[in-house]
Amino acid sequence: MQAEGETVRQMALDADAKGLVVRDLHNVNVYLYESVYQEMRVKYKELDTEYFAAHGEDLSKNKDFFNAVFRAGLQSPQLKEELELD
């Protein structure tokens, strides 16, 4: 069983409705350069504040934030630019 939705928030709500938990998700360890790590931390804190104001709950880093980062990044034309493939 997997979560479905157009956005990560919709996927999270679908996962909750289906009773999916963390153990049902894939664990992927990543290694980040210091500057990317710091940028990620700052962006997470910014979005957590915004998310709380919009939804009345904290933004889950593993379940929501990282999934959104990966989905957005995979669809971004900047991905190929970062890898110098254009």
N, CA, C and O atoms as a Maestro MAE file, in Angstrom:
{
 s_m_m2io_version
 :::
 2.0.0
}

f_m_ct {
 s_m_title
 :::
 protein
 m_atom[344] {
  # First column is atom index #
  i_m_mmod_type
  r_m_x_coord
  r_m_y_coord
  r_m_z_coord
  i_m_residue_number
  s_m_chain_name
  s_m_pdb_residue_name
  s_m_pdb_atom_name
  i_m_atomic_number
  :::
  1 25 0.852 -1.177 0.000 1 A "MET " " N  " 7
  2 3 0.000 0.000 0.000 1 A "MET " " CA " 6
  3 2 0.896 1.238 0.000 1 A "MET " " C  " 6
  4 15 1.938 1.259 0.655 1 A "MET " " O  " 8
  5 25 0.485 2.257 -0.732 2 A "GLN " " N  " 7
  6 3 1.275 3.480 -0.770 2 A "GLN " " CA " 6
  7 2 0.364 4.694 -0.696 2 A "GLN " " C  " 6
  8 15 -0.826 4.620 -1.002 2 A "GLN " " O  " 8
  9 25 0.947 5.809 -0.285 3 A "ALA " " N  " 7
  10 3 0.207 7.060 -0.196 3 A "ALA " " CA " 6
  11 2 0.100 7.681 -1.578 3 A "ALA " " C  " 6
  12 15 1.036 7.614 -2.374 3 A "ALA " " O  " 8
  13 25 -1.042 8.282 -1.855 4 A "GLU " " N  " 7
  14 3 -1.261 8.923 -3.144 4 A "GLU " " CA " 6
  15 2 -1.720 10.350 -2.922 4 A "GLU " " C  " 6
  16 15 -2.293 10.679 -1.883 4 A "GLU " " O  " 8
  17 25 -1.458 11.202 -3.919 5 A "GLY " " N  " 7
  18 3 -1.892 12.587 -3.864 5 A "GLY " " CA " 6
  19 2 -1.076 13.443 -4.797 5 A "GLY " " C  " 6
  20 15 0.030 13.071 -5.190 5 A "GLY " " O  " 8
  21 25 -1.614 14.578 -5.149 6 A "GLU " " N  " 7
  22 3 -0.938 15.516 -6.041 6 A "GLU " " CA " 6
  23 2 0.179 16.272 -5.333 6 A "GLU " " C  " 6
  24 15 1.152 16.689 -5.962 6 A "GLU " " O  " 8
  25 25 0.035 16.447 -4.023 7 A "THR " " N  " 7
  26 3 1.048 17.146 -3.233 7 A "THR " " CA " 6
  27 2 1.481 16.242 -2.081 7 A "THR " " C  " 6
  28 15 0.802 15.269 -1.751 7 A "THR " " O  " 8
  29 25 2.608 16.573 -1.481 8 A "VAL " " N  " 7
  30 3 3.080 15.794 -0.340 8 A "VAL " " CA " 6
  31 2 2.085 15.895 0.813 8 A "VAL " " C  " 6
  32 15 1.883 14.916 1.531 8 A "VAL " " O  " 8
  33 25 1.469 17.039 1.002 9 A "ARG " " N  " 7
  34 3 0.463 17.171 2.072 9 A "ARG " " CA " 6
  35 2 -0.694 16.217 1.819 9 A "ARG " " C  " 6
  36 15 -1.163 15.560 2.749 9 A "ARG " " O  " 8
  37 25 -1.166 16.128 0.572 10 A "GLN " " N  " 7
  38 3 -2.248 15.199 0.241 10 A "GLN " " CA " 6
  39 2 -1.795 13.754 0.451 10 A "GLN " " C  " 6
  40 15 -2.571 12.914 0.908 10 A "GLN " " O  " 8
  41 25 -0.537 13.472 0.116 11 A "MET " " N  " 7
  42 3 -0.002 12.133 0.337 11 A "MET " " CA " 6
  43 2 0.032 11.810 1.833 11 A "MET " " C  " 6
  44 15 -0.301 10.695 2.235 11 A "MET " " O  " 8
  45 25 0.433 12.782 2.653 12 A "ALA " " N  " 7
  46 3 0.497 12.571 4.105 12 A "ALA " " CA " 6
  47 2 -0.893 12.313 4.679 12 A "ALA " " C  " 6
  48 15 -1.063 11.441 5.530 12 A "ALA " " O  " 8
  49 25 -1.878 13.064 4.219 13 A "LEU " " N  " 7
  50 3 -3.245 12.853 4.682 13 A "LEU " " CA " 6
  51 2 -3.759 11.486 4.242 13 A "LEU " " C  " 6
  52 15 -4.433 10.799 5.009 13 A "LEU " " O  " 8
  53 25 -3.441 11.085 3.000 14 A "ASP " " N  " 7
  54 3 -3.830 9.770 2.496 14 A "ASP " " CA " 6
  55 2 -3.137 8.666 3.295 14 A "ASP " " C  " 6
  56 15 -3.754 7.653 3.627 14 A "ASP " " O  " 8
  57 25 -1.857 8.864 3.601 15 A "ALA " " N  " 7
  58 3 -1.105 7.880 4.389 15 A "ALA " " CA " 6
  59 2 -1.739 7.713 5.769 15 A "ALA " " C  " 6
  60 15 -1.887 6.594 6.261 15 A "ALA " " O  " 8
  61 25 -2.110 8.829 6.385 16 A "ASP " " N  " 7
  62 3 -2.767 8.751 7.697 16 A "ASP " " CA " 6
  63 2 -4.096 8.009 7.595 16 A "ASP " " C  " 6
  64 15 -4.416 7.181 8.448 16 A "ASP " " O  " 8
  65 25 -4.868 8.308 6.551 17 A "ALA " " N  " 7
  66 3 -6.164 7.647 6.374 17 A "ALA " " CA " 6
  67 2 -5.999 6.142 6.153 17 A "ALA " " C  " 6
  68 15 -6.841 5.350 6.578 17 A "ALA " " O  " 8
  69 25 -4.917 5.758 5.490 18 A "LYS " " N  " 7
  70 3 -4.664 4.342 5.216 18 A "LYS " " CA " 6
  71 2 -3.923 3.642 6.357 18 A "LYS " " C  " 6
  72 15 -3.722 2.428 6.323 18 A "LYS " " O  " 8
  73 25 -3.520 4.413 7.364 19 A "GLY " " N  " 7
  74 3 -2.816 3.836 8.502 19 A "GLY " " CA " 6
  75 2 -1.355 3.539 8.241 19 A "GLY " " C  " 6
  76 15 -0.749 2.734 8.949 19 A "GLY " " O  " 8
  77 25 -0.776 4.184 7.226 20 A "LEU " " N  " 7
  78 3 0.652 3.998 6.958 20 A "LEU " " CA " 6
  79 2 1.458 4.704 8.035 20 A "LEU " " C  " 6
  80 15 1.085 5.787 8.485 20 A "LEU " " O  " 8
  81 25 2.556 4.097 8.446 21 A "VAL " " N  " 7
  82 3 3.424 4.675 9.465 21 A "VAL " " CA " 6
  83 2 4.850 4.732 8.933 21 A "VAL " " C  " 6
  84 15 5.119 4.280 7.819 21 A "VAL " " O  " 8
  85 25 5.756 5.282 9.716 22 A "VAL " " N  " 7
  86 3 7.140 5.473 9.290 22 A "VAL " " CA " 6
  87 2 7.775 4.179 8.784 22 A "VAL " " C  " 6
  88 15 8.513 4.202 7.799 22 A "VAL " " O  " 8
  89 25 7.505 3.073 9.429 23 A "ARG " " N  " 7
  90 3 8.119 1.814 8.991 23 A "ARG " " CA " 6
  91 2 7.650 1.395 7.594 23 A "ARG " " C  " 6
  92 15 8.270 0.536 6.967 23 A "ARG " " O  " 8
  93 25 6.560 1.993 7.104 24 A "ASP " " N  " 7
  94 3 6.072 1.699 5.756 24 A "ASP " " CA " 6
  95 2 6.772 2.545 4.693 24 A "ASP " " C  " 6
  96 15 6.555 2.352 3.497 24 A "ASP " " O  " 8
  97 25 7.605 3.474 5.132 25 A "LEU " " N  " 7
  98 3 8.301 4.368 4.204 25 A "LEU " " CA " 6
  99 2 9.725 3.875 3.975 25 A "LEU " " C  " 6
  100 15 10.233 3.049 4.734 25 A "LEU " " O  " 8
  101 25 10.361 4.379 2.933 26 A "HIS " " N  " 7
  102 3 11.743 4.009 2.643 26 A "HIS " " CA " 6
  103 2 12.698 4.929 3.395 26 A "HIS " " C  " 6
  104 15 12.481 6.139 3.463 26 A "HIS " " O  " 8
  105 25 13.742 4.358 3.951 27 A "ASN " " N  " 7
  106 3 14.786 5.125 4.617 27 A "ASN " " CA " 6
  107 2 15.946 5.292 3.645 27 A "ASN " " C  " 6
  108 15 16.514 4.312 3.161 27 A "ASN " " O  " 8
  109 25 16.287 6.535 3.369 28 A "VAL " " N  " 7
  110 3 17.397 6.828 2.464 28 A "VAL " " CA " 6
  111 2 18.348 7.778 3.185 28 A "VAL " " C  " 6
  112 15 17.978 8.901 3.530 28 A "VAL " " O  " 8
  113 25 19.552 7.324 3.404 29 A "ASN " " N  " 7
  114 3 20.556 8.196 4.006 29 A "ASN " " CA " 6
  115 2 21.211 9.021 2.908 29 A "ASN " " C  " 6
  116 15 21.540 8.504 1.841 29 A "ASN " " O  " 8
  117 25 21.394 10.297 3.180 30 A "VAL " " N  " 7
  118 3 22.042 11.166 2.201 30 A "VAL " " CA " 6
  119 2 23.215 11.875 2.866 30 A "VAL " " C  " 6
  120 15 23.209 12.127 4.071 30 A "VAL " " O  " 8
  121 25 24.199 12.183 2.071 31 A "TYR " " N  " 7
  122 3 25.359 12.936 2.537 31 A "TYR " " CA " 6
  123 2 25.309 14.303 1.882 31 A "TYR " " C  " 6
  124 15 25.271 14.414 0.657 31 A "TYR " " O  " 8
  125 25 25.310 15.343 2.704 32 A "LEU " " N  " 7
  126 3 25.192 16.707 2.206 32 A "LEU " " CA " 6
  127 2 26.455 17.496 2.511 32 A "LEU " " C  " 6
  128 15 27.051 17.362 3.579 32 A "LEU " " O  " 8
  129 25 26.846 18.315 1.559 33 A "TYR " " N  " 7
  130 3 27.928 19.260 1.832 33 A "TYR " " CA " 6
  131 2 27.431 20.252 2.876 33 A "TYR " " C  " 6
  132 15 26.230 20.504 2.975 33 A "TYR " " O  " 8
  133 25 28.346 20.811 3.650 34 A "GLU " " N  " 7
  134 3 27.986 21.701 4.755 34 A "GLU " " CA " 6
  135 2 27.074 22.835 4.306 34 A "GLU " " C  " 6
  136 15 26.088 23.128 4.982 34 A "GLU " " O  " 8
  137 25 27.378 23.476 3.190 35 A "SER " " N  " 7
  138 3 26.567 24.613 2.742 35 A "SER " " CA " 6
  139 2 25.146 24.174 2.382 35 A "SER " " C  " 6
  140 15 24.188 24.896 2.660 35 A "SER " " O  " 8
  141 25 25.003 23.002 1.770 36 A "VAL " " N  " 7
  142 3 23.676 22.484 1.425 36 A "VAL " " CA " 6
  143 2 22.918 22.124 2.700 36 A "VAL " " C  " 6
  144 15 21.724 22.403 2.814 36 A "VAL " " O  " 8
  145 25 23.601 21.514 3.648 37 A "TYR " " N  " 7
  146 3 23.001 21.153 4.930 37 A "TYR " " CA " 6
  147 2 22.472 22.394 5.653 37 A "TYR " " C  " 6
  148 15 21.343 22.395 6.143 37 A "TYR " " O  " 8
  149 25 23.282 23.438 5.717 38 A "GLN " " N  " 7
  150 3 22.860 24.670 6.397 38 A "GLN " " CA " 6
  151 2 21.680 25.312 5.675 38 A "GLN " " C  " 6
  152 15 20.748 25.800 6.315 38 A "GLN " " O  " 8
  153 25 21.718 25.312 4.355 39 A "GLU " " N  " 7
  154 3 20.614 25.861 3.562 39 A "GLU " " CA " 6
  155 2 19.326 25.068 3.827 39 A "GLU " " C  " 6
  156 15 18.247 25.647 3.948 39 A "GLU " " O  " 8
  157 25 19.453 23.752 3.915 40 A "MET " " N  " 7
  158 3 18.305 22.896 4.191 40 A "MET " " CA " 6
  159 2 17.735 23.191 5.577 40 A "MET " " C  " 6
  160 15 16.517 23.279 5.732 40 A "MET " " O  " 8
  161 25 18.586 23.344 6.575 41 A "ARG " " N  " 7
  162 3 18.123 23.635 7.932 41 A "ARG " " CA " 6
  163 2 17.362 24.956 8.003 41 A "ARG " " C  " 6
  164 15 16.304 25.043 8.628 41 A "ARG " " O  " 8
  165 25 17.914 25.984 7.355 42 A "VAL " " N  " 7
  166 3 17.262 27.299 7.353 42 A "VAL " " CA " 6
  167 2 15.908 27.215 6.656 42 A "VAL " " C  " 6
  168 15 14.910 27.726 7.164 42 A "VAL " " O  " 8
  169 25 15.877 26.567 5.490 43 A "LYS " " N  " 7
  170 3 14.627 26.458 4.727 43 A "LYS " " CA " 6
  171 2 13.581 25.677 5.518 43 A "LYS " " C  " 6
  172 15 12.408 26.050 5.526 43 A "LYS " " O  " 8
  173 25 13.994 24.596 6.184 44 A "TYR " " N  " 7
  174 3 13.052 23.818 6.986 44 A "TYR " " CA " 6
  175 2 12.439 24.680 8.086 44 A "TYR " " C  " 6
  176 15 11.225 24.650 8.290 44 A "TYR " " O  " 8
  177 25 13.264 25.445 8.794 45 A "LYS " " N  " 7
  178 3 12.753 26.282 9.883 45 A "LYS " " CA " 6
  179 2 11.784 27.341 9.357 45 A "LYS " " C  " 6
  180 15 10.762 27.622 9.983 45 A "LYS " " O  " 8
  181 25 12.113 27.924 8.205 46 A "GLU " " N  " 7
  182 3 11.216 28.914 7.594 46 A "GLU " " CA " 6
  183 2 9.872 28.284 7.253 46 A "GLU " " C  " 6
  184 15 8.819 28.830 7.584 46 A "GLU " " O  " 8
  185 25 9.916 27.135 6.591 47 A "LEU " " N  " 7
  186 3 8.691 26.489 6.149 47 A "LEU " " CA " 6
  187 2 7.908 25.888 7.310 47 A "LEU " " C  " 6
  188 15 6.680 25.824 7.252 47 A "LEU " " O  " 8
  189 25 8.589 25.450 8.358 48 A "ASP " " N  " 7
  190 3 7.907 24.919 9.532 48 A "ASP " " CA " 6
  191 2 7.022 25.993 10.158 48 A "ASP " " C  " 6
  192 15 5.885 25.722 10.545 48 A "ASP " " O  " 8
  193 25 7.546 27.208 10.256 49 A "THR " " N  " 7
  194 3 6.782 28.326 10.806 49 A "THR " " CA " 6
  195 2 5.565 28.623 9.930 49 A "THR " " C  " 6
  196 15 4.457 28.806 10.434 49 A "THR " " O  " 8
  197 25 5.782 28.670 8.627 50 A "GLU " " N  " 7
  198 3 4.709 28.940 7.678 50 A "GLU " " CA " 6
  199 2 3.661 27.808 7.702 50 A "GLU " " C  " 6
  200 15 2.457 28.062 7.664 50 A "GLU " " O  " 8
  201 25 4.137 26.582 7.763 51 A "TYR " " N  " 7
  202 3 3.257 25.414 7.790 51 A "TYR " " CA " 6
  203 2 2.385 25.427 9.039 51 A "TYR " " C  " 6
  204 15 1.188 25.145 8.975 51 A "TYR " " O  " 8
  205 25 2.995 25.757 10.181 52 A "PHE " " N  " 7
  206 3 2.240 25.809 11.430 52 A "PHE " " CA " 6
  207 2 1.137 26.867 11.353 52 A "PHE " " C  " 6
  208 15 0.014 26.638 11.801 52 A "PHE " " O  " 8
  209 25 1.469 28.022 10.782 53 A "ALA " " N  " 7
  210 3 0.467 29.087 10.645 53 A "ALA " " CA " 6
  211 2 -0.681 28.649 9.731 53 A "ALA " " C  " 6
  212 15 -1.835 29.009 9.965 53 A "ALA " " O  " 8
  213 25 -0.368 27.881 8.703 54 A "ALA " " N  " 7
  214 3 -1.385 27.458 7.733 54 A "ALA " " CA " 6
  215 2 -2.197 26.249 8.202 54 A "ALA " " C  " 6
  216 15 -3.391 26.158 7.918 54 A "ALA " " O  " 8
  217 25 -1.553 25.318 8.921 55 A "HIS " " N  " 7
  218 3 -2.203 24.049 9.227 55 A "HIS " " CA " 6
  219 2 -2.352 23.748 10.720 55 A "HIS " " C  " 6
  220 15 -2.994 22.764 11.088 55 A "HIS " " O  " 8
  221 25 -1.769 24.582 11.579 56 A "GLY " " N  " 7
  222 3 -1.922 24.399 13.012 56 A "GLY " " CA " 6
  223 2 -1.152 23.225 13.585 56 A "GLY " " C  " 6
  224 15 -1.460 22.757 14.681 56 A "GLY " " O  " 8
  225 25 -0.155 22.746 12.859 57 A "GLU " " N  " 7
  226 3 0.679 21.652 13.352 57 A "GLU " " CA " 6
  227 2 2.085 21.808 12.792 57 A "GLU " " C  " 6
  228 15 2.300 22.504 11.800 57 A "GLU " " O  " 8
  229 25 3.037 21.149 13.443 58 A "ASP " " N  " 7
  230 3 4.425 21.225 12.992 58 A "ASP " " CA " 6
  231 2 4.604 20.471 11.679 58 A "ASP " " C  " 6
  232 15 3.896 19.504 11.399 58 A "ASP " " O  " 8
  233 25 5.547 20.923 10.896 59 A "LEU " " N  " 7
  234 3 5.911 20.270 9.645 59 A "LEU " " CA " 6
  235 2 6.836 19.104 9.980 59 A "LEU " " C  " 6
  236 15 7.896 19.304 10.572 59 A "LEU " " O  " 8
  237 25 6.448 17.908 9.612 60 A "SER " " N  " 7
  238 3 7.290 16.735 9.836 60 A "SER " " CA " 6
  239 2 8.465 16.776 8.872 60 A "SER " " C  " 6
  240 15 8.282 16.816 7.655 60 A "SER " " O  " 8
  241 25 9.665 16.764 9.420 61 A "LYS " " N  " 7
  242 3 10.852 16.850 8.574 61 A "LYS " " CA " 6
  243 2 10.977 15.624 7.676 61 A "LYS " " C  " 6
  244 15 11.171 15.757 6.467 61 A "LYS " " O  " 8
  245 25 10.868 14.440 8.254 62 A "ASN " " N  " 7
  246 3 11.075 13.223 7.473 62 A "ASN " " CA " 6
  247 2 9.892 12.879 6.581 62 A "ASN " " C  " 6
  248 15 10.072 12.509 5.422 62 A "ASN " " O  " 8
  249 25 8.703 12.999 7.108 63 A "LYS " " N  " 7
  250 3 7.521 12.551 6.371 63 A "LYS " " CA " 6
  251 2 7.057 13.567 5.334 63 A "LYS " " C  " 6
  252 15 6.614 13.181 4.253 63 A "LYS " " O  " 8
  253 25 7.149 14.849 5.643 64 A "ASP " " N  " 7
  254 3 6.622 15.876 4.741 64 A "ASP " " CA " 6
  255 2 7.717 16.674 4.029 64 A "ASP " " C  " 6
  256 15 7.753 16.729 2.800 64 A "ASP " " O  " 8
  257 25 8.604 17.287 4.805 65 A "PHE " " N  " 7
  258 3 9.594 18.193 4.228 65 A "PHE " " CA " 6
  259 2 10.517 17.495 3.235 65 A "PHE " " C  " 6
  260 15 10.658 17.948 2.098 65 A "PHE " " O  " 8
  261 25 11.148 16.397 3.652 66 A "PHE " " N  " 7
  262 3 12.105 15.738 2.760 66 A "PHE " " CA " 6
  263 2 11.414 15.162 1.524 66 A "PHE " " C  " 6
  264 15 11.981 15.199 0.432 66 A "PHE " " O  " 8
  265 25 10.200 14.631 1.678 67 A "ASN " " N  " 7
  266 3 9.472 14.148 0.513 67 A "ASN " " CA " 6
  267 2 9.165 15.285 -0.455 67 A "ASN " " C  " 6
  268 15 9.263 15.114 -1.670 67 A "ASN " " O  " 8
  269 25 8.793 16.449 0.085 68 A "ALA " " N  " 7
  270 3 8.515 17.604 -0.766 68 A "ALA " " CA " 6
  271 2 9.780 18.085 -1.473 68 A "ALA " " C  " 6
  272 15 9.744 18.430 -2.654 68 A "ALA " " O  " 8
  273 25 10.900 18.108 -0.744 69 A "VAL " " N  " 7
  274 3 12.177 18.525 -1.348 69 A "VAL " " CA " 6
  275 2 12.549 17.597 -2.496 69 A "VAL " " C  " 6
  276 15 12.925 18.056 -3.574 69 A "VAL " " O  " 8
  277 25 12.446 16.298 -2.264 70 A "PHE " " N  " 7
  278 3 12.795 15.338 -3.309 70 A "PHE " " CA " 6
  279 2 11.851 15.442 -4.500 70 A "PHE " " C  " 6
  280 15 12.307 15.467 -5.643 70 A "PHE " " O  " 8
  281 25 10.541 15.503 -4.254 71 A "ARG " " N  " 7
  282 3 9.589 15.599 -5.375 71 A "ARG " " CA " 6
  283 2 9.819 16.867 -6.183 71 A "ARG " " C  " 6
  284 15 9.854 16.824 -7.413 71 A "ARG " " O  " 8
  285 25 9.974 17.993 -5.499 72 A "ALA " " N  " 7
  286 3 10.191 19.258 -6.198 72 A "ALA " " CA " 6
  287 2 11.512 19.231 -6.954 72 A "ALA " " C  " 6
  288 15 11.591 19.692 -8.093 72 A "ALA " " O  " 8
  289 25 12.544 18.692 -6.323 73 A "GLY " " N  " 7
  290 3 13.857 18.628 -6.966 73 A "GLY " " CA " 6
  291 2 13.874 17.721 -8.177 73 A "GLY " " C  " 6
  292 15 14.505 18.044 -9.183 73 A "GLY " " O  " 8
  293 25 13.196 16.598 -8.097 74 A "LEU " " N  " 7
  294 3 13.167 15.653 -9.217 74 A "LEU " " CA " 6
  295 2 12.452 16.233 -10.427 74 A "LEU " " C  " 6
  296 15 12.741 15.855 -11.563 74 A "LEU " " O  " 8
  297 25 11.518 17.151 -10.190 75 A "GLN " " N  " 7
  298 3 10.765 17.758 -11.280 75 A "GLN " " CA " 6
  299 2 11.380 19.071 -11.773 75 A "GLN " " C  " 6
  300 15 10.917 19.641 -12.761 75 A "GLN " " O  " 8
  301 25 12.400 19.542 -11.099 76 A "SER " " N  " 7
  302 3 12.992 20.835 -11.414 76 A "SER " " CA " 6
  303 2 14.001 20.750 -12.557 76 A "SER " " C  " 6
  304 15 14.828 19.839 -12.591 76 A "SER " " O  " 8
  305 25 13.935 21.698 -13.493 77 A "PRO " " N  " 7
  306 3 14.959 21.744 -14.542 77 A "PRO " " CA " 6
  307 2 16.345 22.060 -13.967 77 A "PRO " " C  " 6
  308 15 17.357 21.809 -14.621 77 A "PRO " " O  " 8
  309 25 16.394 22.604 -12.761 78 A "GLN " " N  " 7
  310 3 17.668 22.924 -12.134 78 A "GLN " " CA " 6
  311 2 18.455 21.663 -11.788 78 A "GLN " " C  " 6
  312 15 19.674 21.728 -11.626 78 A "GLN " " O  " 8
  313 25 17.789 20.527 -11.672 79 A "LEU " " N  " 7
  314 3 18.471 19.273 -11.354 79 A "LEU " " CA " 6
  315 2 19.558 18.977 -12.382 79 A "LEU " " C  " 6
  316 15 20.690 18.661 -12.016 79 A "LEU " " O  " 8
  317 25 19.221 19.079 -13.660 80 A "LYS " " N  " 7
  318 3 20.218 18.836 -14.706 80 A "LYS " " CA " 6
  319 2 21.304 19.915 -14.704 80 A "LYS " " C  " 6
  320 15 22.470 19.631 -14.979 80 A "LYS " " O  " 8
  321 25 20.917 21.144 -14.395 81 A "GLU " " N  " 7
  322 3 21.915 22.232 -14.332 81 A "GLU " " CA " 6
  323 2 22.926 21.942 -13.225 81 A "GLU " " C  " 6
  324 15 24.130 22.109 -13.423 81 A "GLU " " O  " 8
  325 25 22.440 21.508 -12.056 82 A "GLU " " N  " 7
  326 3 23.326 21.213 -10.934 82 A "GLU " " CA " 6
  327 2 24.321 20.110 -11.289 82 A "GLU " " C  " 6
  328 15 25.450 20.103 -10.799 82 A "GLU " " O  " 8
  329 25 23.901 19.185 -12.136 83 A "LEU " " N  " 7
  330 3 24.760 18.072 -12.542 83 A "LEU " " CA " 6
  331 2 25.511 18.361 -13.837 83 A "LEU " " C  " 6
  332 15 26.207 17.502 -14.378 83 A "LEU " " O  " 8
  333 25 25.349 19.601 -14.324 84 A "GLU " " N  " 7
  334 3 25.986 20.054 -15.568 84 A "GLU " " CA " 6
  335 2 25.689 19.111 -16.724 84 A "GLU " " C  " 6
  336 15 26.588 18.680 -17.446 84 A "GLU " " O  " 8
  337 25 24.412 18.801 -16.882 85 A "LEU " " N  " 7
  338 3 23.955 17.923 -17.964 85 A "LEU " " CA " 6
  339 2 23.283 18.698 -19.093 85 A "LEU " " C  " 6
  340 15 22.903 18.105 -20.103 85 A "LEU " " O  " 8
  341 25 23.135 19.974 -18.944 86 A "ASP " " N  " 7
  342 3 22.546 20.773 -20.030 86 A "ASP " " CA " 6
  343 2 23.599 21.413 -20.890 86 A "ASP " " C  " 6
  344 15 23.272 22.117 -21.845 86 A "ASP " " O  " 8
  :::
 }
 m_bond[343] {
  # First column is bond index #
  i_m_from
  i_m_to
  i_m_order
  :::
  1 1 2 1
  2 2 3 1
  3 3 4 2
  4 3 5 1
  5 5 6 1
  6 6 7 1
  7 7 8 2
  8 7 9 1
  9 9 10 1
  10 10 11 1
  11 11 12 2
  12 11 13 1
  13 13 14 1
  14 14 15 1
  15 15 16 2
  16 15 17 1
  17 17 18 1
  18 18 19 1
  19 19 20 2
  20 19 21 1
  21 21 22 1
  22 22 23 1
  23 23 24 2
  24 23 25 1
  25 25 26 1
  26 26 27 1
  27 27 28 2
  28 27 29 1
  29 29 30 1
  30 30 31 1
  31 31 32 2
  32 31 33 1
  33 33 34 1
  34 34 35 1
  35 35 36 2
  36 35 37 1
  37 37 38 1
  38 38 39 1
  39 39 40 2
  40 39 41 1
  41 41 42 1
  42 42 43 1
  43 43 44 2
  44 43 45 1
  45 45 46 1
  46 46 47 1
  47 47 48 2
  48 47 49 1
  49 49 50 1
  50 50 51 1
  51 51 52 2
  52 51 53 1
  53 53 54 1
  54 54 55 1
  55 55 56 2
  56 55 57 1
  57 57 58 1
  58 58 59 1
  59 59 60 2
  60 59 61 1
  61 61 62 1
  62 62 63 1
  63 63 64 2
  64 63 65 1
  65 65 66 1
  66 66 67 1
  67 67 68 2
  68 67 69 1
  69 69 70 1
  70 70 71 1
  71 71 72 2
  72 71 73 1
  73 73 74 1
  74 74 75 1
  75 75 76 2
  76 75 77 1
  77 77 78 1
  78 78 79 1
  79 79 80 2
  80 79 81 1
  81 81 82 1
  82 82 83 1
  83 83 84 2
  84 83 85 1
  85 85 86 1
  86 86 87 1
  87 87 88 2
  88 87 89 1
  89 89 90 1
  90 90 91 1
  91 91 92 2
  92 91 93 1
  93 93 94 1
  94 94 95 1
  95 95 96 2
  96 95 97 1
  97 97 98 1
  98 98 99 1
  99 99 100 2
  100 99 101 1
  101 101 102 1
  102 102 103 1
  103 103 104 2
  104 103 105 1
  105 105 106 1
  106 106 107 1
  107 107 108 2
  108 107 109 1
  109 109 110 1
  110 110 111 1
  111 111 112 2
  112 111 113 1
  113 113 114 1
  114 114 115 1
  115 115 116 2
  116 115 117 1
  117 117 118 1
  118 118 119 1
  119 119 120 2
  120 119 121 1
  121 121 122 1
  122 122 123 1
  123 123 124 2
  124 123 125 1
  125 125 126 1
  126 126 127 1
  127 127 128 2
  128 127 129 1
  129 129 130 1
  130 130 131 1
  131 131 132 2
  132 131 133 1
  133 133 134 1
  134 134 135 1
  135 135 136 2
  136 135 137 1
  137 137 138 1
  138 138 139 1
  139 139 140 2
  140 139 141 1
  141 141 142 1
  142 142 143 1
  143 143 144 2
  144 143 145 1
  145 145 146 1
  146 146 147 1
  147 147 148 2
  148 147 149 1
  149 149 150 1
  150 150 151 1
  151 151 152 2
  152 151 153 1
  153 153 154 1
  154 154 155 1
  155 155 156 2
  156 155 157 1
  157 157 158 1
  158 158 159 1
  159 159 160 2
  160 159 161 1
  161 161 162 1
  162 162 163 1
  163 163 164 2
  164 163 165 1
  165 165 166 1
  166 166 167 1
  167 167 168 2
  168 167 169 1
  169 169 170 1
  170 170 171 1
  171 171 172 2
  172 171 173 1
  173 173 174 1
  174 174 175 1
  175 175 176 2
  176 175 177 1
  177 177 178 1
  178 178 179 1
  179 179 180 2
  180 179 181 1
  181 181 182 1
  182 182 183 1
  183 183 184 2
  184 183 185 1
  185 185 186 1
  186 186 187 1
  187 187 188 2
  188 187 189 1
  189 189 190 1
  190 190 191 1
  191 191 192 2
  192 191 193 1
  193 193 194 1
  194 194 195 1
  195 195 196 2
  196 195 197 1
  197 197 198 1
  198 198 199 1
  199 199 200 2
  200 199 201 1
  201 201 202 1
  202 202 203 1
  203 203 204 2
  204 203 205 1
  205 205 206 1
  206 206 207 1
  207 207 208 2
  208 207 209 1
  209 209 210 1
  210 210 211 1
  211 211 212 2
  212 211 213 1
  213 213 214 1
  214 214 215 1
  215 215 216 2
  216 215 217 1
  217 217 218 1
  218 218 219 1
  219 219 220 2
  220 219 221 1
  221 221 222 1
  222 222 223 1
  223 223 224 2
  224 223 225 1
  225 225 226 1
  226 226 227 1
  227 227 228 2
  228 227 229 1
  229 229 230 1
  230 230 231 1
  231 231 232 2
  232 231 233 1
  233 233 234 1
  234 234 235 1
  235 235 236 2
  236 235 237 1
  237 237 238 1
  238 238 239 1
  239 239 240 2
  240 239 241 1
  241 241 242 1
  242 242 243 1
  243 243 244 2
  244 243 245 1
  245 245 246 1
  246 246 247 1
  247 247 248 2
  248 247 249 1
  249 249 250 1
  250 250 251 1
  251 251 252 2
  252 251 253 1
  253 253 254 1
  254 254 255 1
  255 255 256 2
  256 255 257 1
  257 257 258 1
  258 258 259 1
  259 259 260 2
  260 259 261 1
  261 261 262 1
  262 262 263 1
  263 263 264 2
  264 263 265 1
  265 265 266 1
  266 266 267 1
  267 267 268 2
  268 267 269 1
  269 269 270 1
  270 270 271 1
  271 271 272 2
  272 271 273 1
  273 273 274 1
  274 274 275 1
  275 275 276 2
  276 275 277 1
  277 277 278 1
  278 278 279 1
  279 279 280 2
  280 279 281 1
  281 281 282 1
  282 282 283 1
  283 283 284 2
  284 283 285 1
  285 285 286 1
  286 286 287 1
  287 287 288 2
  288 287 289 1
  289 289 290 1
  290 290 291 1
  291 291 292 2
  292 291 293 1
  293 293 294 1
  294 294 295 1
  295 295 296 2
  296 295 297 1
  297 297 298 1
  298 298 299 1
  299 299 300 2
  300 299 301 1
  301 301 302 1
  302 302 303 1
  303 303 304 2
  304 303 305 1
  305 305 306 1
  306 306 307 1
  307 307 308 2
  308 307 309 1
  309 309 310 1
  310 310 311 1
  311 311 312 2
  312 311 313 1
  313 313 314 1
  314 314 315 1
  315 315 316 2
  316 315 317 1
  317 317 318 1
  318 318 319 1
  319 319 320 2
  320 319 321 1
  321 321 322 1
  322 322 323 1
  323 323 324 2
  324 323 325 1
  325 325 326 1
  326 326 327 1
  327 327 328 2
  328 327 329 1
  329 329 330 1
  330 330 331 1
  331 331 332 2
  332 331 333 1
  333 333 334 1
  334 334 335 1
  335 335 336 2
  336 335 337 1
  337 337 338 1
  338 338 339 1
  339 339 340 2
  340 339 341 1
  341 341 342 1
  342 342 343 1
  343 343 344 2
  :::
 }
}
